[in-house]
Amino acid sequence: MITRFSLFTLLVGLALAAEPKQVVWSKEAFGPDGPWNAVEVSFGSQPNIAIFPGRRFNTYVTTSDYCAFNNSVPHCVSGTYLKDDVVADDKTIRYTPDTQGVTAGIEARGTANMYLEDIEMQFASGTATVKNHSITLIEDSSQVFVYPDGTFYPIFTGCLSIGATDSQQVFTRGDGEPTINASMIPWALESSGETPSSSFGLHYGSAGVTARMPGSLVFGGYDRNRVIGPILSLEADFGKPTTLQDISLHVIKGASPFPPSTTGNTGNTAAPTTIPNLLRSQDSANDDATANLPITLDPCSPYLTLPKPTCDAIAAHLPVTHNASLGLYLWNTSSPRYHLLTSSASTLALTFMGASNTASPVTIHIPFPHLNLTLTPPFTDNPLPYFPCYTGGAPGGEYVLGRAFFQDVFLGADWEGGRSWLAQAPGPNIPAGVDAVGVDGGVEGGGNDWERSWEGVWRVLEEGDVEGLEGGGGSTVTGSGDGDGGEGEEAGGLSTGAMAGIGVGAAVGGALLVAAAGMIWWRRRRMGQASPQEMMASTPMHDGTTMASPVYRDQYTDHYGPKSPDPVAMGHMSEAPVQNAVFEMPGDRPGNHTSTDWTMR
């Protein structure tokens, strides 16, 4: 018989056990456009799959089937999910959402299947299992990212749900069958007594080598060390658009790395320390600044997906070149300003409207050491630094702030309380411990100073560092093949002529060089009029677009398509397409690309 005392003791014990739980992050970083921090979870019986956190409602995860389409494309390094168990147990949810749900900031194609699966959360204090969570599978070769030039790229890593305003995701099956109720992770953890509330606190941190900082994800509370300065209150559902008022450039300490010409004041030769009013709408005319742009917050997206006039306005002050094929800006590493700027105590600042028109706006600073990200295969063979302003747009015309933003941002929500928050996150120099607290009284900072959190990480420039520097801004160029890898990064690798000449010379000697040169001259003239897709090592897909792979295979007959790669461009004289062929790439895709043969089904 349970006495009042024993019941009281039981309740006290449960209350003591319910505490904020810190999620374990992977020791590795992931993503060919990052690198990015990721957390580790277990799906069913499969442990330690790394995944980006930030979805609402269901979780997206890549499967082993998806990786099997082409294991030469480095898109499965974070671990994959084997779906056999859920298929055998008939845990299918009869709903097929668009693959677009995996990210808001880039176009994604294909539809996905949903299942119920148990997720084992890896916490610093142990593990906890969430039963019957809804997972959406990336499992079919039709599920791809689409970049501005029409090239397909695989989806590299899934995205973990961090909750929703509802405690369950309810699916109606029809025909008199019972509904399916999928558990939402924060609500399930609270219901099982693991945490004191259905809440979370997230700060991605950075996996970059120059300003590395581990991520923080806490369920049932947040890490107070990851919150600095004023707090921006948002809608209960942080996925609803918030209002971006302005974008600006700031020098926090030291001399300015920005070119003097960017002040906009005739006769003013001083380098600016603040450059405001850089926000533009998509149809901005005459370089007019825009205020109040609706923006979506999505930690599952990688970039700052903004109107191209906005990205161009920012890029006008940076040593970057626009790559129209990827919709991104490549750093000009041969510019002295590149090295100064990307290590300096300077920031890209985004100012958000307060919760009401009487509330003070909140400004979030992203230091430039976190805006020097890296493209790797399959985007380019060799590491290529880039600035993550993305002009490719998102479906529906959304503008999105993704992981590049969340490197320096705290995002939190109390789902049951109907509140969510945004705040400045610190730099790498903060206490090593986790100050995990609940959200009952809202969110507040832990007393860290933001500038001090960056001391010793960024470089405070002296006037002598920037004296004598000329230009360095306004190098934005549009069109494919406009990327500049800068010093040490030869744009396009060896030319087609060079590759073919080497191959023929090694094979048959000087007697055939004249004939080869004629073929090369003809090929180079022909290539001069080719489209970016024809010049690019890419695989035509069934809808006429291209995958980042040079070999085409018909998905129904398993025969090679009629358009074989040009033998001169491949550096050999075989008539059939072969693996490991070398292609000439446009200037925005340096290096030699090898065949990846992304097989469709």
MILOVO-906482 format. One record per residue (C-alpha): residue in one letter; x, y, z. Coordinates in steps of 0.2 Angstrom, whole numbers, padded with zeros to 4 digits, always signed. Layout:
N
aXYZ ...
***
This chain:
601
m+0000+0000+0000 i+0007+0017-0005 t+0007+0029+0010 r+0007+0048+0008 f+0025+0048+0013 s+0030+0035+0000 l+0021+0044-0013 f+0029+0061-0008 t+0046+0052-0008 l+0042+0045-0026 l+0037+0062-0032 v+0053+0071-0025 g+0064+0057-0033 l+0056+0060-0050 a+0058+0079-0048 l+0076+0077-0044 a+0079+0065-0058 a+0070+0077-0070 e+0084+0090-0075 p+0090+0098-0091 k+0100+0085-0102 q+0115+0090-0112 v+0115+0081-0129 v+0132+0073-0134 w+0140+0080-0150 s+0150+0071-0162 k+0169+0072-0161 e+0169+0074-0180 a+0163+0088-0191 f+0153+0086-0207 g+0147+0094-0223 p+0156+0098-0239 d+0151+0117-0236 g+0156+0119-0218 p+0162+0110-0209 w+0148+0109-0196 n+0145+0102-0179 a+0133+0088-0177 v+0125+0078-0163 e+0125+0059-0161 v+0109+0049-0159 s+0104+0031-0161 f+0090+0025-0172 g+0083+0008-0167 s+0098-0003-0164 q+0110+0008-0174 p+0121+0018-0163 n+0130+0035-0165 i+0123+0042-0181 a+0128+0060-0183 i+0115+0072-0188 f+0112+0091-0188 p+0099+0097-0175 g+0086+0110-0179 r+0070+0102-0187 r+0053+0105-0181 f+0041+0089-0180 n+0049+0075-0189 t+0067+0070-0191 y+0075+0067-0208 v+0089+0054-0209 t+0099+0047-0224 t+0099+0028-0226 s+0111+0015-0231 d+0102+0013-0248 y+0105+0031-0252 c+0123+0029-0249 a+0124+0013-0260 f+0119+0023-0275 n+0136+0030-0276 n+0149+0027-0263 s+0162+0038-0272 v+0152+0053-0267 p+0157+0059-0250 h+0139+0061-0243 c+0138+0047-0230 v+0152+0050-0218 s+0141+0055-0204 g+0133+0037-0203 t+0117+0030-0211 y+0101+0022-0206 l+0097+0004-0211 k+0078+0004-0213 d+0075-0015-0213 d+0068-0016-0196 v+0055-0003-0198 v+0050-0010-0215 a+0048-0027-0208 d+0038-0021-0193 d+0026-0011-0204 k+0029+0005-0195 t+0025+0015-0211 i+0016+0031-0209 r+0005+0033-0225 y+0011+0051-0228 t+0025+0056-0241 p+0031+0073-0237 d+0042+0083-0249 t+0060+0081-0247 q+0061+0100-0246 g+0057+0098-0228 v+0075+0093-0224 t+0080+0111-0227 a+0071+0128-0231 g+0086+0137-0238 i+0090+0127-0254 e+0079+0119-0267 a+0077+0100-0263 r+0068+0088-0274 g+0059+0071-0272 t+0047+0064-0260 a+0050+0054-0244 n+0043+0040-0234 m+0039+0041-0216 y+0041+0028-0202 l+0039+0027-0183 e+0056+0023-0175 d+0063+0023-0157 i+0077+0036-0155 e+0090+0034-0141 m+0096+0051-0136 q+0114+0052-0131 f+0116+0063-0115 a+0131+0067-0105 s+0123+0059-0090 g+0117+0043-0099 t+0104+0039-0112 a+0085+0040-0114 t+0074+0032-0127 v+0060+0041-0136 k+0047+0029-0142 n+0038+0030-0159 h+0046+0046-0166 s+0042+0051-0184 i+0057+0049-0196 t+0058+0054-0214 l+0070+0044-0225 i+0082+0051-0238 e+0083+0034-0247 d+0081+0037-0266 s+0092+0045-0279 s+0078+0057-0284 q+0080+0065-0267 v+0093+0079-0271 f+0098+0097-0268 v+0097+0108-0284 y+0109+0122-0286 p+0106+0137-0297 d+0114+0130-0313 g+0103+0115-0311 t+0116+0103-0305 f+0110+0090-0292 y+0120+0086-0276 p+0116+0073-0264 i+0109+0077-0247 f+0124+0075-0235 t+0116+0073-0218 g+0099+0072-0210 c+0092+0084-0197 l+0085+0080-0180 s+0069+0086-0173 i+0070+0098-0158 g+0051+0098-0155 a+0035+0107-0160 t+0021+0116-0152 d+0011+0100-0151 s+0016+0085-0140 q+0012+0073-0154 q+0012+0073-0173 v-0005+0065-0178 f-0008+0056-0194 t-0025+0051-0199 r-0025+0035-0209 g-0043+0034-0215 d-0054+0019-0219 g-0058+0017-0200 e-0040+0013-0195 p-0033+0021-0179 t-0023+0037-0180 i-0004+0037-0179 n+0003+0047-0165 a+0021+0051-0167 s+0031+0057-0151 m+0040+0074-0151 i+0057+0072-0142 p+0056+0087-0129 w+0038+0082-0125 a+0042+0064-0123 l+0057+0067-0112 e+0047+0078-0100 s+0033+0065-0100 s+0045+0051-0095 g+0052+0061-0081 e+0069+0064-0090 t+0068+0083-0091 p+0058+0096-0081 s+0050+0104-0097 s+0047+0102-0115 s+0060+0114-0120 f+0077+0116-0128 g+0092+0127-0130 l+0103+0126-0145 h+0120+0134-0150 y+0129+0126-0165 g+0146+0133-0162 s+0159+0131-0175 a+0169+0117-0182 g+0181+0129-0192 v+0199+0127-0188 t+0202+0146-0184 a+0188+0149-0171 r+0182+0131-0166 m+0169+0130-0153 p+0159+0115-0148 g+0140+0115-0150 s+0127+0115-0136 l+0110+0107-0136 v+0100+0105-0120 f+0083+0097-0118 g+0073+0103-0104 g+0082+0119-0102 y+0097+0128-0109 d+0115+0132-0106 r+0116+0149-0098 n+0134+0151-0104 r+0128+0151-0122 v+0117+0167-0120 i+0124+0185-0120 g+0116+0202-0121 p+0097+0206-0125 i+0085+0192-0128 l+0073+0193-0144 s+0056+0185-0140 l+0049+0176-0155 e+0033+0167-0160 a+0030+0151-0150 d+0035+0142-0166 f+0052+0149-0171 g+0049+0142-0189 k+0037+0157-0193 p+0046+0171-0201 t+0053+0185-0190 t+0058+0202-0196 l+0075+0207-0201 q+0077+0226-0201 d+0095+0229-0207 i+0112+0221-0211 s+0128+0230-0208 l+0147+0228-0206 h+0156+0232-0190 v+0174+0234-0184 i+0173+0229-0166 k+0191+0233-0161 g+0206+0239-0170 a+0209+0246-0188 s+0196+0243-0202 p+0200+0229-0215 f+0187+0236-0226 p+0192+0247-0242 p+0191+0266-0240 s+0181+0267-0256 t+0167+0258-0247 t+0163+0273-0236 g+0152+0281-0250 n+0158+0298-0245 t+0166+0308-0259 g+0184+0313-0253 n+0183+0302-0238 t+0199+0291-0238 a+0197+0283-0221 a+0192+0265-0220 p+0175+0263-0212 t+0172+0255-0195 t+0153+0254-0198 i+0144+0251-0215 p+0125+0251-0212 n+0110+0249-0223 l+0115+0234-0233 l+0098+0225-0233 r+0090+0225-0250 s+0074+0217-0257 q+0075+0205-0272 d+0068+0219-0283 s+0078+0234-0276 a+0082+0247-0288 n+0096+0260-0288 d+0104+0251-0274 d+0091+0257-0262 a+0091+0250-0244 t+0076+0240-0238 a+0069+0238-0221 n+0059+0224-0213 l+0062+0208-0223 p+0053+0193-0217 i+0066+0179-0213 t+0065+0161-0208 l+0076+0153-0195 d+0081+0136-0200 p+0096+0127-0192 c+0094+0113-0205 s+0099+0125-0219 p+0118+0129-0222 y+0118+0147-0228 l+0112+0164-0227 t+0099+0163-0241 l+0096+0181-0244 p+0090+0192-0259 k+0105+0193-0272 p+0105+0212-0271 t+0108+0210-0252 c+0122+0198-0255 d+0129+0209-0268 a+0128+0225-0257 i+0138+0215-0243 a+0150+0208-0256 a+0154+0225-0263 h+0165+0228-0247 l+0173+0211-0247 p+0187+0202-0258 v+0175+0189-0265 t+0169+0184-0282 h+0151+0178-0285 n+0149+0160-0292 a+0133+0159-0301 s+0133+0140-0303 l+0133+0138-0284 g+0125+0154-0280 l+0139+0157-0267 y+0154+0170-0265 l+0171+0163-0266 w+0185+0172-0256 n+0199+0179-0266 t+0213+0171-0256 s+0226+0181-0266 s+0220+0197-0259 p+0229+0204-0243 r+0212+0209-0237 y+0206+0192-0237 h+0218+0186-0223 l+0216+0202-0213 l+0197+0202-0214 t+0194+0184-0210 s+0204+0185-0195 s+0199+0202-0189 a+0188+0208-0175 s+0175+0213-0188 t+0157+0206-0190 l+0142+0204-0201 a+0128+0211-0190 l+0110+0207-0192 t+0097+0218-0183 f+0080+0210-0179 m+0064+0220-0175 g+0058+0217-0157 a+0043+0207-0152 s+0032+0223-0154 n+0035+0240-0163 t+0039+0247-0146 a+0052+0234-0141 s+0070+0238-0144 p+0078+0229-0159 v+0091+0216-0156 t+0107+0214-0166 i+0117+0198-0168 h+0135+0199-0173 i+0144+0185-0184 p+0162+0188-0183 f+0172+0185-0200 p+0182+0171-0193 h+0166+0161-0194 l+0161+0167-0211 n+0177+0159-0219 l+0169+0142-0223 t+0176+0129-0235 l+0169+0120-0250 t+0175+0102-0253 p+0170+0088-0264 p+0158+0086-0273 f+0157+0105-0275 t+0176+0106-0279 d+0190+0094-0278 n+0201+0105-0268 p+0196+0115-0252 l+0190+0132-0257 p+0186+0146-0245 y+0169+0154-0247 f+0157+0167-0240 p+0140+0159-0236 c+0128+0172-0243 y+0117+0161-0255 t+0108+0169-0270 g+0100+0153-0277 g+0084+0157-0267 a+0073+0145-0259 p+0056+0138-0265 g+0042+0150-0261 g+0053+0165-0261 e+0058+0162-0243 y+0074+0170-0236 v+0082+0159-0223 l+0096+0160-0210 g+0104+0144-0208 r+0119+0136-0199 a+0131+0150-0204 f+0121+0161-0194 f+0118+0149-0179 q+0137+0147-0176 d+0135+0163-0166 v+0117+0162-0161 f+0107+0155-0146 l+0090+0148-0151 g+0078+0142-0137 a+0060+0137-0135 d+0048+0132-0122 w+0035+0122-0132 e+0023+0120-0118 g+0024+0138-0112 g+0022+0145-0130 r+0038+0155-0130 s+0054+0155-0140 w+0070+0166-0140 l+0085+0172-0150 a+0101+0179-0143 q+0119+0182-0146 a+0130+0167-0142 p+0148+0169-0136 g+0164+0166-0144 p+0176+0152-0140 n+0182+0159-0123 i+0169+0154-0111 p+0169+0143-0095 a+0171+0125-0100 g+0157+0118-0090 v+0138+0118-0094 d+0127+0130-0084 a+0111+0120-0088 v+0096+0128-0081 g+0077+0127-0083 v+0066+0139-0093 d+0053+0142-0080 g+0058+0160-0078 g+0062+0163-0096 v+0080+0164-0103 e+0094+0175-0097 g+0112+0176-0100 g+0126+0169-0089 g+0136+0185-0087 n+0149+0182-0100 d+0156+0197-0110 w+0155+0194-0128 e+0170+0204-0134 r+0181+0195-0121 s+0174+0178-0127 w+0183+0182-0143 e+0200+0189-0136 g+0215+0179-0142 v+0204+0171-0156 w+0201+0186-0168 r+0215+0198-0172 v+0214+0216-0167 l+0222+0225-0182 e+0234+0239-0181 e+0234+0254-0193 g+0251+0247-0200 d+0242+0231-0205 v+0231+0240-0217 e+0241+0254-0223 g+0245+0254-0242 l+0232+0241-0246 e+0222+0245-0261 g+0205+0239-0267 g+0199+0223-0261 g+0180+0226-0262 g+0167+0226-0275 s+0174+0211-0285 t+0157+0203-0287 v+0155+0196-0304 t+0140+0186-0311 g+0139+0171-0323 s+0146+0154-0322 g+0164+0150-0321 d+0168+0167-0312 g+0174+0159-0296 d+0192+0163-0291 g+0201+0151-0280 g+0214+0164-0278 e+0233+0161-0274 g+0238+0143-0274 e+0221+0138-0282 e+0222+0137-0301 a+0205+0140-0308 g+0199+0126-0318 g+0215+0115-0315 l+0224+0110-0331 s+0215+0116-0347 t+0208+0104-0359 g+0222+0107-0371 a+0235+0104-0358 m+0227+0087-0352 a+0224+0081-0370 g+0242+0086-0375 i+0250+0077-0361 g+0240+0061-0364 v+0243+0061-0383 g+0262+0065-0381 a+0265+0051-0368 a+0256+0039-0380 v+0262+0041-0397 g+0276+0055-0397 g+0279+0071-0406 a+0273+0065-0423 l+0254+0066-0417 l+0256+0082-0408 v+0251+0092-0423 a+0235+0083-0426 a+0231+0083-0407 a+0234+0102-0407 g+0222+0104-0421 m+0209+0094-0412 i+0212+0104-0396 w+0210+0120-0405 w+0194+0115-0412 r+0188+0108-0395 r+0193+0124-0386 r+0183+0135-0399 r+0168+0123-0397 m+0170+0123-0378 g+0170+0142-0379 q+0152+0142-0384 a+0146+0127-0373 s+0134+0129-0359 p+0140+0128-0341 q+0132+0111-0339 e+0141+0105-0355 m+0157+0111-0348 m+0154+0104-0330 a+0157+0086-0325 s+0139+0082-0322 t+0127+0068-0325 p+0110+0072-0335 m+0095+0066-0325 h+0079+0060-0331 d+0071+0077-0330 g+0085+0086-0340 t+0095+0093-0325 t+0112+0087-0320 m+0120+0077-0306 a+0137+0081-0300 s+0145+0066-0309 p+0151+0064-0327 v+0143+0048-0333 y+0125+0046-0338 r+0116+0029-0336 d+0098+0027-0342 q+0088+0022-0326 y+0077+0010-0335 t+0089+0001-0348 d+0105+0002-0338 h+0113+0008-0354 y+0124+0023-0356 g+0116+0038-0364 p+0119+0044-0381 k+0129+0059-0376 s+0146+0052-0371 p+0160+0063-0364 d+0171+0071-0377 p+0187+0060-0379 v+0198+0075-0380 a+0191+0082-0364 m+0193+0066-0356 g+0212+0065-0360 h+0210+0048-0370 m+0203+0041-0386 s+0191+0028-0380 e+0174+0029-0387 a+0165+0023-0372 p+0163+0033-0356 v+0175+0027-0342 q+0177+0029-0324 n+0190+0041-0317 a+0190+0052-0332 v+0198+0070-0331 f+0187+0084-0336 e+0190+0103-0339 m+0181+0113-0326 p+0175+0131-0327 g+0184+0143-0316 d+0172+0141-0302 r+0175+0122-0300 p+0194+0120-0299 g+0203+0104-0300 n+0201+0087-0309 h+0184+0079-0306 t+0182+0060-0307 s+0167+0050-0312 t+0155+0046-0299 d+0141+0037-0309 w+0126+0041-0297 t+0115+0027-0302 m+0097+0030-0302 r+0083+0018-0300 
***
